[in-house]
Amino acid sequence: MLLADSAQEIAGKLYILGGGWSITMPGTPSAIAMKFEVPWDQANQRHQILLELVTSDGEPVLVSTPEGEQVPLRIEGVLEVGRPAGLKPGTPIDAAMAMNLGPLPLEADRRYQWRLSVDGRQDEDWTLAFATRQAAPAGPPREAQE
């Protein structure tokens, strides 16, 4: 998994702009690029994917629904790959996925973490931690004050 400014998946490949950051400004759009390596024996099966955004305390980040309800920010989906013709038995199968996100309700000067689970399983390596910058001080630029 990789944090980026923008990402696309085209024909099984990831195209990433501004990838690899771990500090951002609150309210900045972002993307998550993911490459899955599906074991040979798990091809042609549906795998439930869940991404959750949590604070450094493990609390879910809440977003507003159109009805005004506050709900945890969760992205859910299904991953299913087939075995390409002629692939040697035992060869893992690559699957790429990219998600572009609009501005998120993040607070300044905080740590966050995207957590991935596949079929209800989590792994420490399946996380993306990042921080938000401090808010810019209010008032005119320093040069204008002198």
C-alpha positions as CSV (number, residue, x, y, z in Angstrom):
1,M,0.0,0.0,0.0
2,L,1.2,3.5,-0.8
3,L,-0.2,7.0,0.0
4,A,-0.2,9.3,-3.0
5,D,-1.6,12.6,-4.3
6,S,-3.4,10.6,-7.1
7,A,-3.4,7.1,-8.5
8,Q,-4.9,5.0,-11.2
9,E,-5.1,1.3,-12.0
10,I,-5.0,0.6,-15.7
11,A,-4.7,-2.9,-17.1
12,G,-3.3,-4.3,-13.9
13,K,-0.6,-1.6,-13.4
14,L,-0.5,1.3,-10.9
15,Y,0.1,4.8,-12.1
16,I,1.0,7.0,-9.2
17,L,1.5,10.8,-8.9
18,G,3.1,12.3,-5.8
19,G,3.4,8.9,-4.1
20,G,5.2,7.9,-0.9
21,W,4.3,10.8,1.5
22,S,3.6,10.5,5.2
23,I,2.8,14.1,6.0
24,T,-0.1,16.1,4.5
25,M,-2.2,19.2,5.1
26,P,-5.8,18.7,6.4
27,G,-8.3,19.0,3.6
28,T,-6.0,17.9,0.9
29,P,-7.2,15.2,-1.6
30,S,-5.2,12.0,-1.5
31,A,-5.1,8.4,-2.9
32,I,-4.3,4.9,-1.8
33,A,-2.5,2.6,-4.3
34,M,-2.5,-1.1,-3.5
35,K,-0.9,-4.2,-5.0
36,F,-2.3,-7.5,-3.9
37,E,-0.5,-10.8,-4.4
38,V,-3.2,-13.4,-4.4
39,P,-2.0,-17.0,-3.7
40,W,-2.6,-19.5,-6.5
41,D,-5.0,-21.5,-4.4
42,Q,-7.1,-18.4,-3.6
43,A,-7.8,-17.4,-7.2
44,N,-11.4,-17.5,-8.4
45,Q,-12.6,-16.7,-4.9
46,R,-14.2,-13.6,-3.6
47,H,-12.1,-11.7,-0.9
48,Q,-13.7,-9.0,1.2
49,I,-11.6,-5.9,1.4
50,L,-12.0,-3.3,4.1
51,L,-10.1,0.0,4.6
52,E,-10.7,2.0,7.8
53,L,-9.3,5.4,8.8
54,V,-8.5,5.7,12.5
55,T,-6.8,8.2,14.7
56,S,-3.5,7.5,16.6
57,D,-5.7,6.3,19.5
58,G,-7.4,3.7,17.2
59,E,-10.7,5.7,17.2
60,P,-12.5,5.7,13.9
61,V,-12.5,8.9,11.9
62,L,-16.1,10.0,11.4
63,V,-17.7,11.5,8.3
64,S,-21.1,12.9,7.7
65,T,-23.7,11.1,5.5
66,P,-26.0,13.1,3.3
67,E,-28.6,12.7,6.1
68,G,-26.2,14.4,8.6
69,E,-25.4,11.2,10.5
70,Q,-21.8,10.7,11.7
71,V,-20.4,7.3,10.6
72,P,-16.9,5.7,10.6
73,L,-14.9,6.3,7.4
74,R,-14.8,2.8,5.8
75,I,-14.2,1.7,2.2
76,E,-15.4,-1.8,1.5
77,G,-15.1,-3.9,-1.6
78,V,-14.5,-7.3,-3.1
79,L,-11.4,-8.6,-4.8
80,E,-11.6,-11.6,-7.1
81,V,-8.9,-12.7,-9.6
82,G,-8.8,-15.5,-12.1
83,R,-5.9,-17.6,-13.1
84,P,-4.5,-16.4,-16.5
85,A,-4.2,-19.2,-19.1
86,G,-0.8,-20.8,-19.1
87,L,0.3,-19.6,-15.7
88,K,2.4,-22.1,-13.9
89,P,0.7,-23.8,-10.9
90,G,1.7,-22.1,-7.6
91,T,2.4,-18.7,-9.2
92,P,0.8,-15.9,-7.2
93,I,-1.5,-13.5,-9.1
94,D,-1.1,-9.8,-8.9
95,A,-4.1,-7.5,-8.5
96,A,-3.8,-3.7,-8.4
97,M,-6.3,-1.2,-7.0
98,A,-6.3,2.6,-6.7
99,M,-8.7,4.8,-4.7
100,N,-8.7,8.5,-5.0
101,L,-10.2,10.4,-2.0
102,G,-11.5,13.9,-1.8
103,P,-10.7,16.1,1.2
104,L,-11.1,14.2,4.4
105,P,-12.2,15.7,7.8
106,L,-8.7,15.5,9.4
107,E,-7.5,17.7,12.2
108,A,-4.2,19.6,12.1
109,D,-1.2,18.2,13.9
110,R,-2.5,14.7,14.4
111,R,-1.5,11.2,13.4
112,Y,-3.8,8.9,11.5
113,Q,-3.7,5.4,10.1
114,W,-5.4,3.5,7.2
115,R,-5.9,-0.1,8.2
116,L,-6.6,-2.8,5.7
117,S,-8.3,-6.1,6.4
118,V,-8.8,-8.9,3.9
119,D,-11.5,-11.5,4.8
120,G,-11.5,-10.1,8.3
121,R,-7.7,-10.7,8.8
122,Q,-5.4,-7.8,9.6
123,D,-1.6,-7.6,9.5
124,E,0.7,-4.9,10.9
125,D,2.2,-4.5,7.4
126,W,-1.2,-3.7,6.0
127,T,-1.3,-0.2,7.5
128,L,-0.5,3.3,6.2
129,A,0.4,5.8,9.0
130,F,0.6,9.5,8.3
131,A,0.4,12.9,10.0
132,T,-1.2,16.2,9.3
133,R,0.8,19.5,9.5
134,Q,0.1,22.1,12.1
135,A,-2.4,24.8,11.1
136,A,-0.9,27.9,9.6
137,P,-0.8,30.8,12.1
138,A,-3.5,33.4,11.6
139,G,-2.6,37.0,10.7
140,P,-0.5,38.8,8.1
141,P,2.8,37.4,7.0
142,R,5.8,38.3,9.2
143,E,7.3,40.7,6.7
144,A,4.0,42.7,6.8
145,Q,4.2,43.1,10.5
146,E,7.7,44.8,10.5
